[in-house]
């Protein structure tokens, strides 16, 4: 579902880039996204690599517990990152106004 939506948006927006009239070609998109492939590959290896390695050494029951624990940790991390993205600029603005002492 997400892929279909992203593909639709990509095709519909590929006529012009930001209203500037610059053509947004597939080659340009892949060249600009190439550095992010390394980041995505490392993120996936960190996220799933431990389960693959642990699958060799531990029982399936323990591996299931590890998987559940990692998913809960990812959920908590997501909530923390979202909260930091919202609250940090507010604390920064208060600090600039000297309304809060850090």
Backbone as XML, in Angstrom:
<?xml version="1.0"?>
<chain id="A" units="angstrom">
  <residue number="1" name="UNK">
    <atom name="N" x="0.821" y="-1.186" z="0.000"/>
    <atom name="CA" x="0.000" y="0.000" z="0.000"/>
    <atom name="C" x="0.874" y="1.263" z="0.000"/>
  </residue>
  <residue number="2" name="UNK">
    <atom name="N" x="1.875" y="1.286" z="0.892"/>
    <atom name="CA" x="2.770" y="2.442" z="0.947"/>
    <atom name="C" x="3.552" y="2.595" z="-0.345"/>
  </residue>
  <residue number="3" name="UNK">
    <atom name="N" x="3.984" y="1.469" z="-0.894"/>
    <atom name="CA" x="4.735" y="1.519" z="-2.143"/>
    <atom name="C" x="3.904" y="2.106" z="-3.265"/>
  </residue>
  <residue number="4" name="UNK">
    <atom name="N" x="2.653" y="1.684" z="-3.361"/>
    <atom name="CA" x="1.773" y="2.176" z="-4.420"/>
    <atom name="C" x="1.550" y="3.677" z="-4.255"/>
  </residue>
  <residue number="5" name="UNK">
    <atom name="N" x="1.325" y="4.128" z="-3.026"/>
    <atom name="CA" x="1.133" y="5.555" z="-2.778"/>
    <atom name="C" x="2.391" y="6.346" z="-3.110"/>
  </residue>
  <residue number="6" name="UNK">
    <atom name="N" x="3.547" y="5.840" z="-2.690"/>
    <atom name="CA" x="4.799" y="6.525" z="-2.988"/>
    <atom name="C" x="5.070" y="6.575" z="-4.486"/>
  </residue>
  <residue number="7" name="UNK">
    <atom name="N" x="4.789" y="5.481" z="-5.175"/>
    <atom name="CA" x="4.979" y="5.455" z="-6.618"/>
    <atom name="C" x="4.068" y="6.452" z="-7.315"/>
  </residue>
  <residue number="8" name="UNK">
    <atom name="N" x="2.823" y="6.521" z="-6.881"/>
    <atom name="CA" x="1.884" y="7.488" z="-7.452"/>
    <atom name="C" x="2.365" y="8.921" z="-7.228"/>
  </residue>
  <residue number="9" name="UNK">
    <atom name="N" x="2.776" y="9.221" z="-6.005"/>
    <atom name="CA" x="3.262" y="10.574" z="-5.709"/>
    <atom name="C" x="4.523" y="10.900" z="-6.493"/>
  </residue>
  <residue number="10" name="UNK">
    <atom name="N" x="5.406" y="9.921" z="-6.632"/>
    <atom name="CA" x="6.641" y="10.151" z="-7.363"/>
    <atom name="C" x="6.338" y="10.459" z="-8.824"/>
  </residue>
  <residue number="11" name="UNK">
    <atom name="N" x="5.460" y="9.683" z="-9.422"/>
    <atom name="CA" x="5.119" y="9.898" z="-10.835"/>
    <atom name="C" x="4.389" y="11.226" z="-11.016"/>
  </residue>
  <residue number="12" name="UNK">
    <atom name="N" x="3.468" y="11.543" z="-10.098"/>
    <atom name="CA" x="2.708" y="12.790" z="-10.257"/>
    <atom name="C" x="3.573" y="14.026" z="-10.023"/>
  </residue>
  <residue number="13" name="UNK">
    <atom name="N" x="4.589" y="13.918" z="-9.177"/>
    <atom name="CA" x="5.454" y="15.066" z="-8.895"/>
    <atom name="C" x="6.673" y="15.129" z="-9.793"/>
  </residue>
  <residue number="14" name="UNK">
    <atom name="N" x="6.866" y="14.122" z="-10.647"/>
    <atom name="CA" x="8.077" y="14.085" z="-11.459"/>
    <atom name="C" x="8.054" y="15.079" z="-12.612"/>
  </residue>
  <residue number="15" name="UNK">
    <atom name="N" x="6.931" y="15.708" z="-12.863"/>
    <atom name="CA" x="6.856" y="16.671" z="-13.957"/>
    <atom name="C" x="7.649" y="17.926" z="-13.642"/>
  </residue>
  <residue number="16" name="UNK">
    <atom name="N" x="7.552" y="18.383" z="-12.414"/>
    <atom name="CA" x="8.349" y="19.546" z="-12.019"/>
    <atom name="C" x="8.755" y="19.395" z="-10.573"/>
  </residue>
  <residue number="17" name="UNK">
    <atom name="N" x="9.861" y="20.001" z="-10.246"/>
    <atom name="CA" x="10.428" y="19.898" z="-8.906"/>
    <atom name="C" x="10.264" y="21.223" z="-8.176"/>
  </residue>
  <residue number="18" name="UNK">
    <atom name="N" x="9.383" y="21.271" z="-7.196"/>
    <atom name="CA" x="9.204" y="22.461" z="-6.378"/>
    <atom name="C" x="8.662" y="23.655" z="-7.123"/>
  </residue>
  <residue number="19" name="UNK">
    <atom name="N" x="8.025" y="23.447" z="-8.240"/>
    <atom name="CA" x="7.448" y="24.546" z="-8.990"/>
    <atom name="C" x="8.480" y="25.361" z="-9.759"/>
  </residue>
  <residue number="20" name="UNK">
    <atom name="N" x="9.762" y="24.927" z="-9.709"/>
    <atom name="CA" x="10.799" y="25.703" z="-10.369"/>
    <atom name="C" x="10.939" y="25.346" z="-11.843"/>
  </residue>
  <residue number="21" name="UNK">
    <atom name="N" x="10.240" y="24.304" z="-12.287"/>
    <atom name="CA" x="10.331" y="23.898" z="-13.672"/>
    <atom name="C" x="11.474" y="22.949" z="-13.946"/>
  </residue>
  <residue number="22" name="UNK">
    <atom name="N" x="12.286" y="22.654" z="-12.932"/>
    <atom name="CA" x="13.403" y="21.731" z="-13.091"/>
    <atom name="C" x="12.857" y="20.311" z="-13.219"/>
  </residue>
  <residue number="23" name="UNK">
    <atom name="N" x="13.278" y="19.627" z="-14.264"/>
    <atom name="CA" x="12.804" y="18.260" z="-14.467"/>
    <atom name="C" x="13.425" y="17.335" z="-13.429"/>
  </residue>
  <residue number="24" name="UNK">
    <atom name="N" x="12.590" y="16.518" z="-12.845"/>
    <atom name="CA" x="13.016" y="15.568" z="-11.831"/>
    <atom name="C" x="13.092" y="14.201" z="-12.482"/>
  </residue>
  <residue number="25" name="UNK">
    <atom name="N" x="14.287" y="13.820" z="-12.911"/>
    <atom name="CA" x="14.452" y="12.567" z="-13.625"/>
    <atom name="C" x="14.767" y="11.435" z="-12.654"/>
  </residue>
  <residue number="26" name="UNK">
    <atom name="N" x="14.578" y="10.229" z="-13.132"/>
    <atom name="CA" x="14.893" y="9.056" z="-12.325"/>
    <atom name="C" x="16.383" y="9.014" z="-11.996"/>
  </residue>
  <residue number="27" name="UNK">
    <atom name="N" x="17.216" y="9.372" z="-12.934"/>
    <atom name="CA" x="18.656" y="9.383" z="-12.713"/>
    <atom name="C" x="19.015" y="10.359" z="-11.598"/>
  </residue>
  <residue number="28" name="UNK">
    <atom name="N" x="18.416" y="11.539" z="-11.606"/>
    <atom name="CA" x="18.674" y="12.535" z="-10.568"/>
    <atom name="C" x="18.252" y="12.018" z="-9.197"/>
  </residue>
  <residue number="29" name="UNK">
    <atom name="N" x="17.103" y="11.354" z="-9.142"/>
    <atom name="CA" x="16.605" y="10.841" z="-7.862"/>
    <atom name="C" x="17.547" y="9.779" z="-7.316"/>
  </residue>
  <residue number="30" name="UNK">
    <atom name="N" x="17.970" y="8.838" z="-8.153"/>
    <atom name="CA" x="18.862" y="7.786" z="-7.684"/>
    <atom name="C" x="20.235" y="8.325" z="-7.310"/>
  </residue>
  <residue number="31" name="UNK">
    <atom name="N" x="20.746" y="9.304" z="-8.043"/>
    <atom name="CA" x="22.041" y="9.884" z="-7.696"/>
    <atom name="C" x="21.980" y="10.643" z="-6.374"/>
  </residue>
  <residue number="32" name="UNK">
    <atom name="N" x="20.881" y="11.332" z="-6.129"/>
    <atom name="CA" x="20.781" y="12.081" z="-4.882"/>
    <atom name="C" x="20.491" y="11.181" z="-3.685"/>
  </residue>
  <residue number="33" name="UNK">
    <atom name="N" x="19.911" y="10.004" z="-3.918"/>
    <atom name="CA" x="19.572" y="9.097" z="-2.825"/>
    <atom name="C" x="20.650" y="8.061" z="-2.547"/>
  </residue>
  <residue number="34" name="UNK">
    <atom name="N" x="21.680" y="8.002" z="-3.373"/>
    <atom name="CA" x="22.715" y="6.982" z="-3.209"/>
    <atom name="C" x="23.356" y="7.000" z="-1.825"/>
  </residue>
  <residue number="35" name="UNK">
    <atom name="N" x="23.719" y="8.154" z="-1.258"/>
    <atom name="CA" x="24.316" y="8.121" z="0.088"/>
    <atom name="C" x="23.376" y="7.558" z="1.158"/>
  </residue>
  <residue number="36" name="UNK">
    <atom name="N" x="22.085" y="7.676" z="0.940"/>
    <atom name="CA" x="21.140" y="7.169" z="1.938"/>
    <atom name="C" x="21.040" y="5.654" z="1.920"/>
  </residue>
  <residue number="37" name="UNK">
    <atom name="N" x="21.420" y="5.009" z="0.816"/>
    <atom name="CA" x="21.375" y="3.550" z="0.766"/>
    <atom name="C" x="22.302" y="2.952" z="1.813"/>
  </residue>
  <residue number="38" name="UNK">
    <atom name="N" x="23.448" y="3.566" z="2.023"/>
    <atom name="CA" x="24.393" y="3.078" z="3.033"/>
    <atom name="C" x="23.766" y="3.188" z="4.416"/>
  </residue>
  <residue number="39" name="UNK">
    <atom name="N" x="23.112" y="4.303" z="4.688"/>
    <atom name="CA" x="22.473" y="4.508" z="5.987"/>
    <atom name="C" x="21.362" y="3.488" z="6.199"/>
  </residue>
  <residue number="40" name="UNK">
    <atom name="N" x="20.552" y="3.262" z="5.182"/>
    <atom name="CA" x="19.452" y="2.300" z="5.297"/>
    <atom name="C" x="19.998" y="0.892" z="5.487"/>
  </residue>
  <residue number="41" name="UNK">
    <atom name="N" x="21.038" y="0.526" z="4.744"/>
    <atom name="CA" x="21.617" y="-0.809" z="4.871"/>
    <atom name="C" x="22.199" y="-1.026" z="6.271"/>
  </residue>
  <residue number="42" name="UNK">
    <atom name="N" x="22.875" y="-0.022" z="6.809"/>
    <atom name="CA" x="23.431" y="-0.148" z="8.156"/>
    <atom name="C" x="22.325" y="-0.226" z="9.202"/>
  </residue>
  <residue number="43" name="UNK">
    <atom name="N" x="21.275" y="0.551" z="9.027"/>
    <atom name="CA" x="20.155" y="0.517" z="9.969"/>
    <atom name="C" x="19.513" y="-0.874" z="9.977"/>
  </residue>
  <residue number="44" name="UNK">
    <atom name="N" x="19.289" y="-1.435" z="8.806"/>
    <atom name="CA" x="18.705" y="-2.772" z="8.737"/>
    <atom name="C" x="19.628" y="-3.832" z="9.317"/>
  </residue>
  <residue number="45" name="UNK">
    <atom name="N" x="20.922" y="-3.700" z="9.081"/>
    <atom name="CA" x="21.856" y="-4.690" z="9.628"/>
    <atom name="C" x="21.921" y="-4.612" z="11.145"/>
  </residue>
  <residue number="46" name="UNK">
    <atom name="N" x="21.857" y="-3.410" z="11.697"/>
    <atom name="CA" x="21.844" y="-3.277" z="13.155"/>
    <atom name="C" x="20.535" y="-3.813" z="13.720"/>
  </residue>
  <residue number="47" name="UNK">
    <atom name="N" x="19.438" y="-3.535" z="13.043"/>
    <atom name="CA" x="18.130" y="-3.927" z="13.542"/>
    <atom name="C" x="17.921" y="-5.438" z="13.483"/>
  </residue>
  <residue number="48" name="UNK">
    <atom name="N" x="18.311" y="-6.072" z="12.398"/>
    <atom name="CA" x="18.017" y="-7.486" z="12.219"/>
    <atom name="C" x="19.227" y="-8.393" z="12.361"/>
  </residue>
  <residue number="49" name="UNK">
    <atom name="N" x="20.419" y="-7.847" z="12.340"/>
    <atom name="CA" x="21.626" y="-8.671" z="12.406"/>
    <atom name="C" x="21.745" y="-9.476" z="13.684"/>
  </residue>
  <residue number="50" name="UNK">
    <atom name="N" x="21.377" y="-8.883" z="14.792"/>
    <atom name="CA" x="21.498" y="-9.603" z="16.063"/>
    <atom name="C" x="20.571" y="-10.814" z="16.105"/>
  </residue>
  <residue number="51" name="UNK">
    <atom name="N" x="19.392" y="-10.689" z="15.530"/>
    <atom name="CA" x="18.476" y="-11.831" z="15.511"/>
    <atom name="C" x="19.005" y="-12.946" z="14.612"/>
  </residue>
  <residue number="52" name="UNK">
    <atom name="N" x="19.609" y="-12.569" z="13.507"/>
    <atom name="CA" x="20.169" y="-13.591" z="12.616"/>
    <atom name="C" x="21.315" y="-14.339" z="13.279"/>
  </residue>
  <residue number="53" name="UNK">
    <atom name="N" x="22.187" y="-13.595" z="13.951"/>
    <atom name="CA" x="23.312" y="-14.235" z="14.633"/>
    <atom name="C" x="22.820" y="-15.036" z="15.837"/>
  </residue>
  <residue number="54" name="UNK">
    <atom name="N" x="21.894" y="-14.458" z="16.600"/>
    <atom name="CA" x="21.368" y="-15.168" z="17.772"/>
    <atom name="C" x="20.620" y="-16.427" z="17.369"/>
  </residue>
  <residue number="55" name="UNK">
    <atom name="N" x="20.017" y="-16.451" z="16.194"/>
    <atom name="CA" x="19.310" y="-17.632" z="15.726"/>
    <atom name="C" x="20.201" y="-18.842" z="15.594"/>
  </residue>
  <residue number="56" name="UNK">
    <atom name="N" x="21.477" y="-18.620" z="15.414"/>
    <atom name="CA" x="22.431" y="-19.728" z="15.309"/>
    <atom name="C" x="22.719" y="-20.315" z="16.686"/>
  </residue>
  <residue number="57" name="UNK">
    <atom name="N" x="22.741" y="-19.465" z="17.711"/>
    <atom name="CA" x="23.257" y="-19.885" z="19.008"/>
    <atom name="C" x="22.200" y="-20.147" z="20.076"/>
  </residue>
  <residue number="58" name="UNK">
    <atom name="N" x="20.999" y="-19.612" z="19.950"/>
    <atom name="CA" x="20.019" y="-19.772" z="21.022"/>
    <atom name="C" x="18.787" y="-20.522" z="20.523"/>
  </residue>
  <residue number="59" name="UNK">
    <atom name="N" x="17.970" y="-20.931" z="21.457"/>
    <atom name="CA" x="16.772" y="-21.704" z="21.114"/>
    <atom name="C" x="15.720" y="-20.796" z="20.469"/>
  </residue>
  <residue number="60" name="UNK">
    <atom name="N" x="14.788" y="-21.379" z="19.733"/>
    <atom name="CA" x="13.730" y="-20.579" z="19.098"/>
    <atom name="C" x="12.883" y="-19.790" z="20.098"/>
  </residue>
  <residue number="61" name="UNK">
    <atom name="N" x="12.664" y="-20.356" z="21.289"/>
    <atom name="CA" x="11.877" y="-19.653" z="22.304"/>
    <atom name="C" x="12.597" y="-18.393" z="22.779"/>
  </residue>
  <residue number="62" name="UNK">
    <atom name="N" x="13.906" y="-18.518" z="23.016"/>
    <atom name="CA" x="14.691" y="-17.353" z="23.434"/>
    <atom name="C" x="14.795" y="-16.324" z="22.311"/>
  </residue>
  <residue number="63" name="UNK">
    <atom name="N" x="14.866" y="-16.813" z="21.087"/>
    <atom name="CA" x="14.924" y="-15.907" z="19.940"/>
    <atom name="C" x="13.625" y="-15.122" z="19.803"/>
  </residue>
  <residue number="64" name="UNK">
    <atom name="N" x="12.499" y="-15.782" z="20.088"/>
    <atom name="CA" x="11.213" y="-15.079" z="20.046"/>
    <atom name="C" x="11.161" y="-13.992" z="21.116"/>
  </residue>
  <residue number="65" name="UNK">
    <atom name="N" x="11.668" y="-14.286" z="22.308"/>
    <atom name="CA" x="11.709" y="-13.277" z="23.375"/>
    <atom name="C" x="12.619" y="-12.107" z="22.997"/>
  </residue>
  <residue number="66" name="UNK">
    <atom name="N" x="13.752" y="-12.417" z="22.384"/>
    <atom name="CA" x="14.658" y="-11.359" z="21.921"/>
    <atom name="C" x="13.967" y="-10.489" z="20.877"/>
  </residue>
  <residue number="67" name="UNK">
    <atom name="N" x="13.247" y="-11.109" z="19.967"/>
    <atom name="CA" x="12.543" y="-10.366" z="18.927"/>
    <atom name="C" x="11.493" y="-9.439" z="19.526"/>
  </residue>
  <residue number="68" name="UNK">
    <atom name="N" x="10.736" y="-9.932" z="20.482"/>
    <atom name="CA" x="9.721" y="-9.107" z="21.138"/>
    <atom name="C" x="10.378" y="-7.951" z="21.878"/>
  </residue>
  <residue number="69" name="UNK">
    <atom name="N" x="11.467" y="-8.237" z="22.587"/>
    <atom name="CA" x="12.165" y="-7.179" z="23.322"/>
    <atom name="C" x="12.707" y="-6.113" z="22.374"/>
  </residue>
  <residue number="70" name="UNK">
    <atom name="N" x="13.237" y="-6.526" z="21.230"/>
    <atom name="CA" x="13.754" y="-5.549" z="20.269"/>
    <atom name="C" x="12.643" y="-4.702" z="19.675"/>
  </residue>
  <residue number="71" name="UNK">
    <atom name="N" x="11.504" y="-5.299" z="19.413"/>
    <atom name="CA" x="10.384" y="-4.526" z="18.863"/>
    <atom name="C" x="9.855" y="-3.520" z="19.886"/>
  </residue>
  <residue number="72" name="UNK">
    <atom name="N" x="9.794" y="-3.914" z="21.140"/>
    <atom name="CA" x="9.367" y="-2.975" z="22.183"/>
    <atom name="C" x="10.382" y="-1.844" z="22.311"/>
  </residue>
  <residue number="73" name="UNK">
    <atom name="N" x="11.665" y="-2.178" z="22.252"/>
    <atom name="CA" x="12.705" y="-1.148" z="22.331"/>
    <atom name="C" x="12.615" y="-0.194" z="21.145"/>
  </residue>
  <residue number="74" name="UNK">
    <atom name="N" x="12.325" y="-0.705" z="19.951"/>
    <atom name="CA" x="12.163" y="0.157" z="18.780"/>
    <atom name="C" x="10.960" y="1.076" z="18.926"/>
  </residue>
  <residue number="75" name="UNK">
    <atom name="N" x="9.884" y="0.567" z="19.502"/>
    <atom name="CA" x="8.693" y="1.384" z="19.728"/>
    <atom name="C" x="8.973" y="2.498" z="20.733"/>
  </residue>
  <residue number="76" name="UNK">
    <atom name="N" x="9.652" y="2.166" z="21.818"/>
    <atom name="CA" x="10.008" y="3.172" z="22.819"/>
    <atom name="C" x="10.947" y="4.213" z="22.206"/>
  </residue>
  <residue number="77" name="UNK">
    <atom name="N" x="11.895" y="3.749" z="21.396"/>
    <atom name="CA" x="12.824" y="4.662" z="20.733"/>
    <atom name="C" x="12.085" y="5.597" z="19.784"/>
  </residue>
  <residue number="78" name="UNK">
    <atom name="N" x="11.116" y="5.076" z="19.046"/>
    <atom name="CA" x="10.329" y="5.905" z="18.132"/>
    <atom name="C" x="9.582" y="6.994" z="18.891"/>
  </residue>
  <residue number="79" name="UNK">
    <atom name="N" x="8.954" y="6.630" z="20.003"/>
    <atom name="CA" x="8.218" y="7.608" z="20.808"/>
    <atom name="C" x="9.183" y="8.662" z="21.355"/>
  </residue>
  <residue number="80" name="UNK">
    <atom name="N" x="10.354" y="8.238" z="21.829"/>
    <atom name="CA" x="11.332" y="9.181" z="22.365"/>
    <atom name="C" x="11.828" y="10.145" z="21.292"/>
  </residue>
  <residue number="81" name="UNK">
    <atom name="N" x="12.103" y="9.657" z="20.111"/>
    <atom name="CA" x="12.564" y="10.518" z="19.020"/>
    <atom name="C" x="11.474" y="11.512" z="18.628"/>
  </residue>
  <residue number="82" name="UNK">
    <atom name="N" x="10.241" y="11.038" z="18.524"/>
    <atom name="CA" x="9.136" y="11.939" z="18.180"/>
    <atom name="C" x="8.965" y="13.013" z="19.246"/>
  </residue>
  <residue number="83" name="UNK">
    <atom name="N" x="9.058" y="12.634" z="20.498"/>
    <atom name="CA" x="8.933" y="13.601" z="21.588"/>
    <atom name="C" x="10.068" y="14.615" z="21.555"/>
  </residue>
  <residue number="84" name="UNK">
    <atom name="N" x="11.281" y="14.144" z="21.302"/>
    <atom name="CA" x="12.422" y="15.059" z="21.229"/>
    <atom name="C" x="12.298" y="16.039" z="20.070"/>
  </residue>
  <residue number="85" name="UNK">
    <atom name="N" x="11.747" y="15.595" z="18.954"/>
    <atom name="CA" x="11.580" y="16.490" z="17.813"/>
    <atom name="C" x="10.582" y="17.602" z="18.106"/>
  </residue>
  <residue number="86" name="UNK">
    <atom name="N" x="9.629" y="17.346" z="18.976"/>
    <atom name="CA" x="8.617" y="18.349" z="19.309"/>
    <atom name="C" x="9.078" y="19.245" z="20.454"/>
  </residue>
  <residue number="87" name="UNK">
    <atom name="N" x="9.653" y="18.660" z="21.478"/>
    <atom name="CA" x="9.943" y="19.401" z="22.705"/>
    <atom name="C" x="11.256" y="20.175" z="22.633"/>
  </residue>
  <residue number="88" name="UNK">
    <atom name="N" x="12.266" y="19.646" z="21.963"/>
    <atom name="CA" x="13.580" y="20.297" z="21.943"/>
    <atom name="C" x="13.545" y="21.727" z="21.414"/>
  </residue>
  <residue number="89" name="UNK">
    <atom name="N" x="12.862" y="22.017" z="20.301"/>
    <atom name="CA" x="12.819" y="23.412" z="19.850"/>
    <atom name="C" x="12.126" y="24.341" z="20.852"/>
  </residue>
  <residue number="90" name="UNK">
    <atom name="N" x="11.152" y="23.818" z="21.573"/>
    <atom name="CA" x="10.464" y="24.646" z="22.559"/>
    <atom name="C" x="11.385" y="24.990" z="23.716"/>
  </residue>
  <residue number="91" name="UNK">
    <atom name="N" x="12.163" y="24.006" z="24.195"/>
    <atom name="CA" x="13.135" y="24.283" z="25.250"/>
    <atom name="C" x="14.194" y="25.262" z="24.764"/>
  </residue>
  <residue number="92" name="UNK">
    <atom name="N" x="14.615" y="25.124" z="23.513"/>
    <atom name="CA" x="15.607" y="26.026" z="22.948"/>
    <atom name="C" x="15.079" y="27.456" z="22.892"/>
  </residue>
  <residue number="93" name="UNK">
    <atom name="N" x="13.846" y="27.619" z="22.458"/>
    <atom name="CA" x="13.245" y="28.960" z="22.390"/>
    <atom name="C" x="13.113" y="29.560" z="23.787"/>
  </residue>
  <residue number="94" name="UNK">
    <atom name="N" x="12.717" y="28.751" z="24.760"/>
    <atom name="CA" x="12.616" y="29.253" z="26.129"/>
    <atom name="C" x="13.978" y="29.633" z="26.688"/>
  </residue>
  <residue number="95" name="UNK">
    <atom name="N" x="15.004" y="28.896" z="26.332"/>
    <atom name="CA" x="16.344" y="29.219" z="26.802"/>
    <atom name="C" x="16.852" y="30.531" z="26.195"/>
  </residue>
  <residue number="96" name="UNK">
    <atom name="N" x="16.546" y="30.750" z="24.916"/>
    <atom name="CA" x="16.955" y="31.998" z="24.264"/>
    <atom name="C" x="16.254" y="33.187" z="24.920"/>
  </residue>
  <residue number="97" name="UNK">
    <atom name="N" x="14.986" y="33.014" z="25.280"/>
    <atom name="CA" x="14.226" y="34.086" z="25.926"/>
    <atom name="C" x="14.579" y="34.215" z="27.402"/>
  </residue>
  <residue number="98" name="UNK">
    <atom name="N" x="15.432" y="33.347" z="27.914"/>
    <atom name="CA" x="15.817" y="33.314" z="29.339"/>
    <atom name="C" x="14.598" y="33.063" z="30.221"/>
  </residue>
  <residue number="99" name="UNK">
    <atom name="N" x="13.612" y="32.339" z="29.697"/>
    <atom name="CA" x="12.429" y="31.990" z="30.479"/>
    <atom name="C" x="12.636" y="30.708" z="31.262"/>
  </residue>
  <residue number="100" name="UNK">
    <atom name="N" x="13.689" y="29.981" z="30.930"/>
    <atom name="CA" x="13.977" y="28.739" z="31.603"/>
    <atom name="C" x="15.478" y="28.656" z="31.863"/>
  </residue>
  <residue number="101" name="UNK">
    <atom name="N" x="15.830" y="28.153" z="33.013"/>
    <atom name="CA" x="17.255" y="27.998" z="33.356"/>
    <atom name="C" x="17.594" y="26.527" z="33.220"/>
  </residue>
  <residue number="102" name="UNK">
    <atom name="N" x="18.567" y="26.254" z="32.368"/>
    <atom name="CA" x="18.971" y="24.855" z="32.149"/>
    <atom name="C" x="20.257" y="24.595" z="32.880"/>
  </residue>
</chain>
